[in-house]
Amino acid sequence: MTTQTKDALVLECETGNYHTFCPISCVSWLYQKIEDSFFLVIGTKTCGYFLQNALGVMIFAEPRYAMAELEEADISAQLNDYKELKRLCLQIKKDRNPSVIFWIGTCTTEIIKTDLEGIAPRLEAEIGIPIVVARANGLDYAFTQGEDTVLAALVQSCPNLKPSTTVDDPAQATFIQSLLQWPLTNTGMTANASVPKGSAPQAKHPPLVLFGSVPSTVVNQLTVELNKQGIHISGWIPARRYSELPELGPDVYVCGVHPYLSRTATALMRRKECKLINAPFPIGPDGTRAWIEKICKTFDIEPQGLEEREAAIWEKLEDYLELVRGKSVFFMGDNVLEVSLARFLIRCGMIVYEIGIPYIDKRFQASELQLLEQTCRDMKVMMPRIVEKPDNYHQIQRIRELMPDLAITGMAHANPLEARGISTKWSVEFTFAQIHGFTNARDILELVTRPLRRNSSLSELGWTTFVKDVSPPQGPLGVASHPATHGLRTSEESGKGSAKVIDVKSTNVTLPIA
């Protein structure tokens, strides 16, 4: 077992099963991020049911994704994979005419060994549309790794960085520069007119590319924060359009915004020979400041005004901080955001008992782990327990002993924990919320405090018991007459006149703990 000390973090690995969504759920946000794309998920009817129910898109919306359902003839190799995929892609080209088509492999394509990577180059040359193959199947650790797989495959499609053209003669260089600036000087403008107000002049530094799918508003916020330090972003992976993918090469620096993009980081370093900036992730004011400082340090730029900027954000969060100070939280592990969220909540004054995480790349998250240690020392709290691949049975026992004020968990365990008096929050909500940057820290605390504020409001109304045992109304033969209670008796109670049943009006279900 892990021994908790005040000096260093200790990581423990259990042998539990992975409880998470299927990684093909990444289609739900990637098809909206890459506006000229089309996602074709190649799988069975089960995959189609999952997408249809999980994404909840109306049929009139005509989303830019579709299912290629594998039938018995496909699985038994009676049909030609190339011809079937060609027929579908030609139909997609006719109806939507996208700039790029993503083939998303599933568990079935892995099992039957469908050669998607071999088919794609031949087919894209024939139809004239680039095809990117990503195997976002259920063999991954967490559903967020679907995005990691897609972005890692997208790296290969990024153009190579063109060598910069230089002028050897200084006099000629001065003459060319004066020609470029002549219209600006005559109109009274400066060469830095495009720099946002309050920003430092754009410093000369190597190209910087950020990777990770975030909403456009977050892109703008992070861009403005870096521009204030005189740092220019050369591009994002993924870009809004396929044609806007940034150039990559040995002179390009890359930095991630999500803690689950370790495959993408590896692909950038190995395939494109980029230089990775290993920084904490911009989640919370403390993480955003550390993220910007690490980028500035890499480019030998002195950060300006970050301490005041962070202090102003903490001051605006005081109304939420009063609700969470001294409260305890338990992370069961679901989306690989747990370490970053735990670090932010510790900084807010919460007590983190355990950080369960499906998988952790210690090299990619090295700076985040260091910041977590430093945060615990600054707040003078015990180092939290980090459990990789946690066993849910043992976790429930630990929750039963610790009785935390809040458990951040997957959807499967939320109702059983609520039935035992543990307030819960779905971890998937943090995946879809805007949690990056300085200004979005309020959204994180809004999610965290919502169940705490709900229970406080219910207590004021006198509602303190949310799950109760009731006896069903008796029929003329001593049988429960309520139709919703049929079949709910246990074997011991089958011969008795009354049985313990679940309140049909309650949204919580009581399950036994072994």
Number of C-alpha atoms within 10 A of each C-alpha: 9 12 10 15 12 13 12 17 20 15 17 15 17 14 10 15 12 20 22 20 21 23 24 25 21 20 25 19 15 21 18 17 18 18 16 18 23 27 23 22 24 24 21 18 14 10 20 17 12 15 21 15 9 12 13 10 13 9 8 6 7 9 14 19 18 18 19 18 14 15 12 10 10 15 16 9 11 9 13 10 17 15 12 12 19 18 11 15 21 16 12 19 17 10 9 13 16 18 18 22 24 22 23 27 21 22 18 17 19 16 9 12 10 17 12 21 14 11 17 21 14 13 19 17 11 11 13 11 17 17 26 23 21 24 24 27 23 21 14 19 24 22 25 27 26 27 26 26 24 25 26 23 19 21 23 15 18 19 15 13 15 9 8 5 6 7 10 8 8 9 10 11 13 12 10 13 11 13 11 12 13 11 12 14 12 9 8 7 11 12 11 11 10 8 16 12 10 10 17 16 16 15 13 10 15 14 19 24 22 19 23 21 24 21 15 11 10 18 16 10 16 19 14 20 18 19 21 21 24 21 26 20 17 17 18 22 24 24 17 19 14 20 13 14 20 24 19 27 20 14 15 22 24 25 22 26 21 22 23 25 24 21 19 24 24 16 19 25 18 11 14 21 16 21 18 18 20 20 24 30 26 25 26 30 26 25 25 25 22 21 24 22 21 20 22 18 12 13 16 10 16 11 18 15 10 19 12 9 13 18 12 13 18 19 10 12 15 11 10 16 19 11 17 21 15 14 17 20 27 27 26 27 29 27 25 25 22 25 22 22 20 22 26 23 23 26 20 23 18 22 24 23 22 23 23 28 24 24 20 22 13 12 11 22 22 15 19 24 19 14 21 26 20 16 18 21 15 11 13 11 16 18 25 26 20 24 25 19 23 24 18 19 11 12 18 16 13 15 19 14 9 13 19 20 19 24 27 24 22 21 17 11 17 20 18 18 22 20 19 17 17 19 22 27 23 18 23 19 13 19 13 12 14 19 21 25 23 24 18 19 22 19 16 20 20 13 16 23 17 14 17 18 13 11 14 14 12 13 12 9 9 9 11 12 10 14 18 13 11 13 14 21 12 13 10 7 8 11 15 21 14 11 8 13 18 12 10 14 16 11 7 8 12 12 10 10 13 17 20 15 19 20 19 11 7 11 12 19 16 17 11 6 9 5
